[in-house]
Structure formats: structure tokens, C-alpha cells
Amino acid sequence: MVFKILISDPLSEDGIFPLREADNIEVVIDTGLSKEELLNKIGDFDGLLVRSQTQVTREVIETGHNLKVIGRAGVGVDNIDLDAATENGMIVVNAPDGNTNSAAEHTMAMLMSLARNIPQAYLSIKDKKWDRKSYVGVELRDKTLGIVGLGRIGAEVARRAKGQRMNVIAYDPFFTKEKAEALGIEHGTLDEVLAVGDFITVHTPLLKETRHIINKEAFAKMKDGVRVINCARGGIINEDDLYDAIVEGKVAGAALDVFEEEPAVDHKVLNLKEVIATPHLGASTIEAQENVAIDVSHDVVRILSGGLARNPVNIPSVPREVMRKIEPYFYLSEKLGLFLAHLEEEVISEININYAGDLTALEIAPLTQNTLKGLLSRYLGSNVNNVNAAYLAERKGITIHEKKTSAARGFTNLITVEIITKSTKRRVSGTLLNGLGARIVKVDDYSMDVIPEGHLLLVHHKDQPGAIGRVGNLLAENDVNIATMQVGRLHIGGNAIMMLTIDRPLTKEELEQIRAMEGFDRVTAVDL
């Protein structure tokens, strides 16, 4: 059987060589298609390869009734409707590693250009000036590079910075002292990285937790004269706060490849002589463009030949009867993982998932993946999905165990998820109640009955009169409405917890007000 592949965005000929080489694949290149033209064509094809220009909408997917695979020659898949692809049994693949080297090299190029004022000096010469005094730079040797986010690209930047004889300190939620020793760099908290870095470079995904992580408060913790680089995602740095920090003299310079809103040709930060910028060129090398196309092409060949994809980004199709049985548990499993991610800031080394009751008769592997997706999504955002979750967890050094048991503790079904760090264990259990939906029924050793959704507030405190009232009064003073409240204790007068569902998330200041109350131990905001 010959499969037809449509390439609707420009890809290098070398990049699609694996497709050309396959005996069972016919390649059709037709770029610049309008929406109507794509809809008219797509029904004839078994596969679709795109970059960022083609919008693979639900309408395109449902019209392409023969599609088996959609490939994105790049990292992001924002232009592909993943839910529609999954519902229609189509595998989506991307190329997460193809631009790693390119992005790391661009970061180092921006770092050096920033240190030596190369763009400014070049523009001066173009303006027929020979001004050496205005562009005196700094050396990288013996300076400290602080890296926020040590994934693939961050780690490559660390290796290159060491080659420049820089001291390197890094922060990442999954970065341990042992991993730091293996890389020959220093491990630090976020505040420690900000405090000691002569240069700060960010390499995190853009999530709710990382949006504007480099802001006015972060700049205040940095050295005077720090230099800042962002070749990752626009929005990680608050650009208005960066502008103010440069004008005030706190920040000596910034190198930006990405902006919160692009194109950014009119951004006020570009008017500052201390800022250098490029128009989102991190992955724009001949090699990177070829690599991402090659990686995706190989995956398309594997899938159409009956093999397994290396970089799938959605759930591969499973038998419909199996999916029908496990689908009701998807929401619960993901929320249990996400709930635990909020409870512990230490690096997770192990996760144990226990299935009990009716679940023991079901295919649990997709539920395990979904639990891991929920856990990792707090740190990795849309970069983690139901297919790559286990792979990413293992790459982060997390050991995964799953187990089935008949002991459901009085529930028809029960999922218990436990995470283990160097110094502690945290555990949460959940169930599906007939007609009522998902419930969290246990947090650590405390029994609960909480719907896993919305803005939750988990408070550990001493079991004493007035504790609940004090929290309620404080929330009322801040105009925060309480939707539900659950309490649990092990024995009278001992340790206890309360779990509140509130109508809006609390500010840092409001959380600190609760933490400051006498008899209160830990206060954790959990957004589900």
C-alpha cells in the first residue's frame, strides 16, 4: 500500500529525504494553501507535515478522514488541534530535540554580544564613527552565569559556559545536587541563582508559574550591573519591569530573542542602548530546520510502517472499548497528579501509583501516563502529554511504580498517588462516586471529601478551637468567598488539616497573612 503525504509548509529537501526514500510513501508538496484549498485537498492524504504556518483545525482534521499522522517540524504544536486529532485516532508527532543545539548556540552568541557590546559597536561604525571608549565590555571568564531552567537547552548552555571558564549555577524544579555535581556546576534555589549571577539566562517553558518569573521583585534580588538574556519564551521576563530596571541602573544590559507580543519592533525596551535583540532566531539555522524535518519525517515513516513514534504528542489510538472504560478516570488521575505537584517543592525522586477496586480489571497504563502528565504539567506545561509523560519523568530522574490491589478501603474504585523526595513522602487518594464525579478522599493520612477543581487552599494546623474561624475571618476581610470547607484530624488536639475551595486565588500577601497565624504550620495554594 502506498501512503500519500502532503507537505503544506516549506521544508528543506534534505529534511524530507526519509520520506522520499521510503518505498511506500508518495510525497506531495503544496505550500501556501488557503483554508479552502487545504480542506479540498486533505481528504486524499494519509499524512500531513507542517511547520507553524498551516493551521490544522478540527475542520481540517475531520475533513481529512484518511489522515493517520500529522507531523510538526518543530517543537510547538499550537497550530494543531490535539484534541480533535486524538478523537479521530490520528497520531501527532513533533521534533523536540532538533533545535537544541541551535538555541543553545544562539544563547551563547547573545551572551557574548551583550558582554562586548558588539551590535552597538557595529552600528557605530556603520554610522561612520570610530568610538572605542563607549563600548568597553566585560569578560566572561570567572563571571557567574545563573541559569533558570535546566532542560535540554539550559544544560547545553551550561556546558558551553563552562568552556568559557564561567562559574555556572542553575535552578530547575527537577535539578538535584547530584545532577549538578555530574555536570560540574552548582545547584541553587531560584533566589540563590538570582542573587549571585553576573549574567542570568532563562530556559523554562512559559507557564502560569513562570510567566513574569523575572519581575520587579526578582530584579531587586540581583546584583547591581547584572545582564539578562531571554532566548526561551516571551513572557518569562516582565518587559516593563526590565525597562525600569535598566533605566534605574540596576540591570546593565539585556539580550532578547523573544518577546511577549511579537513582532515587537515598536517595544519601548528596544529604545534603550543597553538592549540588543533578534527577531526570534533561536531555531533559525539551516541545520536546525533540517534536523526538525528529518526527525518528523522518520517518525512518519515509522508510524506508516507499523512502528512506534519516538516523539508523539497525543494519545495514540487505543481500542474503542478500552478507551470507553478508562475515559471516566482520566480527569481524576490528572487532577491527583497536579494536586501533588503543588504540595512539595523538593525534587521528586519516585512516584508510586496504586489502583484498587474496579480499576484492577482495566488497562491502567494510560491512566498512569495521565497522572504523570498532571504532575509534570505544573513544571513543563504543554510540553508534557499523555504519551511522553513517562519518558519525560524518567529523564528527570523519577522512578515510576504502578500497582494493582484489591484493597479499596470501602470504595468501589480508588487511585492513590504517592511522591517521594529526599526528605518526605506526600500522598493523595481519589475516587469516582456514581452520579457525583471525581473526589479527593484522602490527603496524606487525613480523610477528606473534596471536588478536585478550582482554587483550593490546604492548611496544616494544630487542632484547637478558633482555627477555622480565624481563617474564615481573614478571608472575609480580603473579600474572598469560601465555596466549600473540609477538615480532618488524626486525634483531638493534635495535627489537623482544612481544605477550602475559594472563589479566587490568593495573593502572596494574603497567603503570608494566613501563614503568620499562631498554630498554623503549612499553607498551600492549589490551583486545579
C-alpha positions in Angstrom: 0.0 0.0 0.0 1.3 3.5 -0.9 0.6 6.3 1.6 0.2 9.9 0.4 1.8 12.7 2.5 1.0 16.4 2.0 3.7 18.9 2.9 1.9 22.2 3.2 4.7 24.4 4.7 8.2 24.9 3.3 10.6 22.2 4.5 14.1 21.6 3.3 14.6 18.8 0.7 17.2 17.2 2.8 14.8 17.2 5.8 12.2 15.2 3.9 14.7 12.7 2.4 13.5 9.9 4.7 10.0 10.2 3.1 11.5 10.3 -0.4 13.5 7.1 0.4 10.5 5.1 1.7 9.0 2.8 -0.9 5.5 3.0 0.4 5.2 6.8 0.6 4.3 9.4 -2.1 5.2 13.0 -1.2 3.2 15.9 -2.5 4.5 19.4 -1.7 1.9 22.2 -2.0 2.6 25.2 0.2 0.8 28.5 0.7 -2.7 26.8 0.6 -5.7 28.8 1.7 -8.0 27.3 4.2 -10.5 26.3 1.5 -7.8 24.8 -0.7 -6.5 22.7 2.2 -9.9 21.4 3.0 -10.5 20.5 -0.6 -7.2 18.5 -0.8 -6.8 16.9 2.7 -9.2 14.1 2.2 -6.8 12.4 -0.3 -3.9 12.1 2.1 -2.7 9.7 4.8 -0.3 12.2 6.4 0.2 15.9 6.8 3.5 17.7 7.5 3.5 21.3 8.6 5.6 24.0 10.4 3.8 26.9 12.0 2.0 28.5 9.0 -0.6 25.8 8.3 -3.5 25.8 10.9 -4.5 22.2 11.4 -8.0 22.9 12.8 -10.7 20.5 13.8 -12.4 21.1 10.5 -9.2 20.2 8.6 -8.8 17.0 10.8 -12.4 15.9 10.4 -12.3 16.5 6.7 -9.1 14.5 6.4 -10.8 11.3 7.1 -7.8 9.2 5.8 -5.2 11.0 7.9 -3.2 8.7 10.2 -0.4 11.0 11.2 0.2 14.8 11.5 3.8 15.9 11.8 5.0 19.3 13.1 8.6 20.1 12.0 9.4 22.0 15.3 8.7 21.9 19.0 5.4 23.7 19.5 2.1 22.3 18.3 -0.1 25.3 19.0 -1.3 25.3 15.3 -2.7 21.7 15.6 -5.9 20.8 17.4 -4.6 17.9 19.5 -8.0 17.0 21.0 -9.5 16.7 17.5 -6.6 14.6 16.3 -6.8 12.3 19.3 -10.6 11.9 19.0 -10.2 11.0 15.3 -7.4 8.4 16.1 -4.6 10.4 14.5 -1.1 10.5 15.9 0.6 13.9 16.1 4.4 14.0 16.2 6.9 16.8 16.6 10.7 17.3 16.9 11.6 18.4 20.5 15.3 17.9 20.1 16.1 19.1 16.6 16.8 22.8 17.6 18.5 22.2 21.0 22.0 22.9 19.6 20.8 25.9 17.6 19.0 27.5 20.6 22.0 26.9 22.9 24.4 28.5 20.4 22.2 31.5 19.9 22.0 32.0 23.6 25.8 32.0 23.8 26.0 34.3 20.8 23.7 36.8 22.6 25.6 36.4 25.8 28.9 37.3 24.2 27.4 40.1 22.1 25.9 41.5 25.3 29.1 41.3 27.2 31.2 43.0 24.5 28.6 45.5 23.1 29.1 44.1 19.6 25.8 45.2 18.0 26.1 48.7 19.3 29.8 49.0 18.2 28.9 47.7 14.7 26.1 50.3 14.4 28.5 53.0 15.5 30.9 52.0 12.6 28.0 51.9 10.2 27.4 55.5 11.3 31.0 56.3 10.3 32.2 56.7 13.9 35.3 55.1 15.5 34.3 55.2 19.1 36.3 52.7 21.3 35.6 54.3 24.7 31.8 53.9 24.6 31.8 50.2 24.0 34.2 48.8 26.7 32.8 45.4 27.6 33.3 42.7 30.3 35.0 39.3 30.1 33.1 36.1 30.7 35.9 34.3 32.4 35.3 33.9 36.2 31.9 35.5 35.9 28.9 33.6 37.2 26.1 32.6 34.8 22.8 31.9 36.6 20.5 29.6 34.6 16.8 29.4 35.4 15.5 26.2 33.8 17.9 23.3 33.1 16.2 21.2 30.5 17.8 20.2 27.2 18.8 23.7 26.1 19.7 25.0 29.6 22.1 22.1 30.1 23.7 22.7 26.7 24.2 26.4 27.6 25.8 25.3 30.9 28.3 23.1 29.1 29.2 25.9 26.7 29.5 28.5 29.5 31.9 26.2 31.4 34.0 26.2 28.2 34.3 29.9 28.5 35.6 29.3 32.1 32.5 30.8 33.7 31.1 29.7 37.0 27.6 28.2 36.5 24.8 27.9 39.0 21.4 26.6 38.0 17.8 26.2 39.3 15.2 23.8 38.0 12.4 22.0 39.9 13.9 18.7 38.9 17.5 19.6 39.3 19.3 18.0 42.2 22.7 18.5 43.8 23.8 15.1 42.5 22.9 16.1 38.9 24.8 19.4 39.5 27.9 17.5 40.5 27.7 15.3 37.4 27.5 18.4 35.2 30.3 20.2 37.2 28.1 23.1 38.1 26.5 24.5 41.2 22.9 23.8 42.4 20.8 26.6 43.8 17.4 27.8 44.6 15.8 30.4 42.4 16.7 33.2 44.8 20.3 31.9 45.1 20.6 31.9 41.3 19.3 35.4 41.0 21.5 36.7 43.9 24.9 35.5 42.6 24.6 35.7 38.8 26.6 38.2 36.9 24.5 37.0 33.9 21.1 35.5 34.2 19.6 33.4 31.3 16.2 31.8 31.3 15.3 28.5 29.7 11.9 27.5 31.1 8.6 26.8 29.3 6.0 29.6 29.6 3.6 28.5 32.3 1.4 30.3 34.8 4.2 29.7 37.4 6.9 31.0 35.1 5.1 34.0 33.5 6.9 37.1 34.6 9.1 35.0 37.0 11.8 37.6 36.3 10.0 40.7 37.5 10.5 43.7 39.7 10.9 41.6 42.8 13.4 39.3 41.0 15.5 42.2 39.7 15.7 43.6 43.3 17.4 40.3 44.4 20.0 40.5 41.6 23.5 42.1 41.7 23.8 45.7 40.6 25.0 45.6 37.0 23.6 42.2 36.1 23.0 41.3 32.5 19.9 39.3 31.4 19.3 37.0 28.5 16.0 35.5 27.2 16.2 33.2 24.2 13.4 30.9 25.5 9.8 32.3 25.6 8.4 35.8 25.6 6.6 36.5 28.9 9.1 34.8 31.2 10.6 38.3 31.8 8.3 41.1 32.6 9.5 43.5 29.9 8.1 46.7 31.6 9.9 45.8 34.8 13.1 45.1 32.8 12.8 48.5 31.2 12.5 50.2 34.6 15.5 48.1 36.0 17.7 49.2 33.1 16.7 52.9 33.3 17.3 52.8 37.1 20.8 51.3 36.5 20.1 48.0 38.3 20.5 46.0 35.0 23.5 46.8 32.9 22.0 45.2 29.7 19.7 42.7 28.2 19.7 40.4 25.2 16.3 39.4 23.9 15.4 36.9 21.2 11.7 36.6 22.2 9.0 39.0 23.3 5.7 38.7 25.0 4.0 40.1 21.9 5.6 39.6 18.5 6.6 41.2 16.2 8.0 43.7 18.8 9.5 46.3 16.6 7.9 49.2 18.5 8.6 47.9 22.0 9.9 50.7 24.3 12.7 48.4 25.6 14.3 48.5 22.2 14.9 52.2 22.5 17.4 51.6 25.3 21.0 51.4 24.2 21.7 48.7 26.7 19.4 46.3 24.9 20.3 44.0 22.0 17.6 41.9 20.2 17.0 39.5 17.4 13.6 38.5 15.8 13.1 35.1 17.4 16.0 33.4 15.7 16.8 30.7 18.3 16.0 27.8 16.0 16.7 29.6 12.7 19.7 27.7 11.4 20.0 25.6 8.3 20.9 22.6 10.4 18.1 23.1 12.9 15.5 23.4 10.1 16.8 20.2 8.5 17.0 18.3 11.8 13.4 19.0 12.9 12.2 18.0 9.4 14.4 14.8 9.5 13.1 13.8 12.9 9.5 14.3 12.0 10.0 12.5 8.6 11.5 9.5 10.3 8.6 9.3 12.8 6.0 9.5 9.9 7.8 6.6 8.2 7.8 4.6 11.4 4.1 5.1 12.0 3.0 4.3 8.5 5.2 1.2 8.5 3.5 -0.1 11.7 6.2 1.0 14.1 6.2 3.3 17.1 6.9 7.1 17.0 9.7 8.5 19.1 8.1 11.9 19.6 4.3 11.5 19.8 2.5 14.4 21.4 -1.0 13.0 21.8 -2.6 9.7 22.8 -2.2 7.1 20.1 -5.4 5.4 19.2 -6.4 2.5 21.5 -9.3 0.1 21.1 -12.6 2.0 21.5 -14.0 -0.4 24.1 -10.8 0.0 26.2 -11.0 3.8 26.0 -14.7 3.8 26.9 -13.9 2.0 30.2 -10.9 4.1 31.3 -12.0 7.5 30.0 -14.1 8.4 33.1 -10.9 8.1 35.2 -8.8 10.5 33.1 -10.0 13.7 34.8 -9.4 12.2 38.3 -6.0 10.8 37.5 -4.7 14.0 36.0 -6.0 16.1 38.9 -4.4 13.8 41.5 -1.0 14.3 39.9 -1.4 18.1 39.6 -2.6 18.3 43.2 0.5 16.6 44.4 2.8 18.8 42.3 1.6 21.8 44.4 2.3 20.1 47.8 6.0 19.6 47.5 8.8 21.9 46.3 11.6 19.4 46.8 12.9 17.4 43.8 10.7 14.3 43.3 12.7 11.1 43.0 9.9 8.5 43.0 6.2 8.2 42.2 4.0 5.3 43.2 0.5 4.9 41.7 -1.8 2.3 43.3 -5.1 1.2 41.6 -7.7 -0.6 43.7 -11.3 -1.9 43.3 -12.9 -1.9 39.8 -9.7 -0.4 38.4 -7.8 -3.6 38.7 -9.8 -5.1 35.8 -8.9 -2.2 33.5 -6.0 -1.2 31.3 -4.2 1.3 33.7 -1.2 2.3 31.6 -3.0 5.3 30.0 -4.1 6.4 33.5 -0.6 6.3 34.8 0.5 8.4 31.9 -2.3 10.8 32.6 -1.3 11.0 36.3 2.3 11.8 35.3 1.0 14.4 32.8 -0.8 16.1 35.6 2.2 16.0 37.9 4.7 17.3 35.4 2.3 19.9 33.8 2.9 22.3 36.6 6.6 22.5 35.6 6.5 21.7 31.8 3.1 23.0 30.7 2.0 21.8 27.3 5.4 20.2 26.6 4.1 17.1 28.5 1.3 15.0 27.3 -0.3 11.6 27.7 2.3 9.9 25.6 5.6 11.4 26.6 4.9 11.8 30.3 6.6 8.6 31.4 9.6 9.3 29.2 10.0 12.9 30.5 9.6 11.7 34.1 12.3 9.1 33.7 14.5 11.7 32.0 14.0 13.9 35.1 15.3 11.0 37.2 11.9 10.0 38.6 11.3 6.3 39.2 7.7 5.2 38.4 5.9 2.3 40.1 2.3 1.2 39.4 0.5 -1.5 41.3 -3.0 -3.1 41.5 -4.6 -4.2 44.7 -8.0 -5.4 45.8 -7.9 -3.3 49.0 -10.1 -0.3 48.0 -10.9 0.8 51.7 -14.6 0.7 51.2 -14.6 2.5 47.8 -15.7 0.9 44.5 -12.6 2.3 42.9 -9.6 4.1 44.3 -6.4 5.7 42.9 -3.6 6.5 45.4 -0.7 8.6 44.2 2.5 9.0 46.3 5.5 11.1 45.6 8.8 10.6 47.4 11.6 13.2 47.8 14.9 13.1 49.6 13.2 14.0 53.0 9.5 13.4 52.7 6.5 11.5 51.3 3.2 13.0 50.2 0.2 11.1 49.2 -3.3 11.7 47.8 -6.2 9.3 47.1 -9.2 9.8 44.8 -12.3 8.0 43.6 -15.2 8.3 41.2 -18.6 8.4 43.0 -21.5 7.3 41.0 -23.5 10.3 39.9 -21.2 12.7 41.7 -18.0 12.5 39.8 -14.4 12.8 41.0 -13.4 13.3 44.6 -10.3 13.6 46.7 -10.9 11.3 49.6 -7.6 11.3 51.4 -4.6 13.7 51.7 -1.6 12.0 53.4 -3.3 10.4 56.4 -6.3 12.7 56.6 -9.7 11.7 55.3 -11.4 14.3 53.0 -14.3 14.7 50.5 -13.2 17.4 48.1 -14.0 18.0 44.4 -10.7 18.3 42.6 -11.3 21.6 40.8 -10.9 25.3 41.1 -8.8 27.2 43.7 -8.1 25.1 46.8 -6.4 26.1 50.0 -4.7 23.4 52.1 -3.9 24.4 55.6 -1.9 22.3 58.1 -2.6 23.5 61.7 -3.0 22.4 65.3 -6.4 21.1 66.2 -7.6 23.9 68.5 -10.7 26.0 68.9 -11.0 29.0 66.7 -8.5 27.9 64.0 -11.2 27.6 61.3 -12.9 30.8 62.3 -9.6 32.8 62.1 -9.1 31.6 58.5 -12.7 32.4 57.6 -12.5 35.9 59.1 -9.2 36.7 57.3 -10.6 35.5 54.0 -13.8 37.6 54.6 -11.6 40.7 55.4 -9.9 40.2 52.0 -13.3 39.7 50.2 -12.6 36.0 49.4 -15.6 33.8 49.3 -15.4 30.2 50.6 -17.4 27.7 48.5 -16.6 24.6 50.5 -14.6 23.5 53.5 -13.4 20.1 54.7 -11.5 19.4 57.9 -9.5 16.3 59.0 -7.6 15.3 62.1 -5.8 12.3 63.5 -6.6 12.8 67.1 -8.1 15.6 69.4 -5.7 18.4 69.9 -3.1 17.0 67.5 -2.2 17.8 63.9 -5.1 18.7 61.6 -5.8 20.0 58.1 -8.5 22.1 56.5 -9.2 22.2 52.8 -11.1 25.1 51.4 -12.5 25.8 47.9 -12.4 29.6 47.3 -13.7 31.8 44.5 -10.3 33.3 43.5 -6.6 32.6 44.1 -5.0 34.3 47.0 -2.1 36.8 46.6 1.3 36.1 48.1 0.5 38.7 50.8 -2.8 37.0 51.7 -1.1 33.6 51.9 1.6 35.1 54.2 -1.1 36.5 56.4 -2.5 33.0 57.0 0.9 31.5 57.5 1.6 34.1 60.2 -1.3 33.0 62.3 -0.4 31.2 65.5 -0.7 27.4 65.3 -0.6 27.2 61.5 2.2 25.1 60.0 1.9 24.9 56.2 -0.4 26.8 53.9 -0.5 25.7 50.3 -2.5 27.2 47.4 -3.5 24.5 44.8 -5.0 25.6 41.5 -6.7 22.8 39.7 
